[in-house]
Amino acid sequence: MTVRPRSADLLYPAAALLKEAPGASRIERIAEAMVDLGPDLRQASPAEGRLRLARTNRGLLVNATVRTSLALECSRCLRDVEVPLDLTIAEEALPSIDIATGLAIDVSVEPDVIRLTEAHELDVESLLREAIQLAEPIAPLCRPDCPGLCVVCGAELASGAHDHPGEEIDPRLEVLRALKVDGERETG
């Protein structure tokens, strides 16, 4: 098992494995990987995990289990929160260069398939980035029962009870208080 400490080293050589018979496999370790997730998303802890590369008759079967966490904001109270992620990656990676002849393979036949680099390396960073982005929660919470913020003053409701002074009504609308509506007659 090889240890690769930086995300820049998330390129795993696969040329030797591509020369082996289908069924051959190799296990690698993903260690301390920080991935650029774009301007709106940030990892709170490095990705750690296990990567299994298995030779198929077409290329490689890539299986990985990875743990990391995201630095997000609670969708109710706006506190900073660290959301742990347990990721599973299962993809097929095909060569872009034929290992036996050295000739380029027509990649337009299967444009959506993960491709190995021209040097027969697997770029795990792009797979990891996509898995993290897809696992990002839509509405992260600091805790399941987070009460959020007061709609009137914006104070955190978890910080305790608070009162609001009686609402002042626009004097022009004061006359509407005296209006009585018969709900049954109005709705038919």
Salt bridges, closest charged atoms under 4 A:
GLU28 OE1 - ARG4 NE 3.85
GLU28 OE2 - ARG26 NE 2.98
GLU48 OE1 - ARG29 NH2 3.67
ASP86 OD1 - ARG67 NE 3.21
GLU92 OE2 - ARG58 NE 3.06
GLU110 OE2 - ARG58 NH2 3.04
GLU125 OE2 - ARG129 NH2 3.49
ASP145 OD1 - ARG143 NE 2.81
GLU156 OE1 - ARG79 NH2 2.56
ASP170 OD2 - ARG172 NH2 2.50
GLU174 OE2 - ARG177 NE 2.93
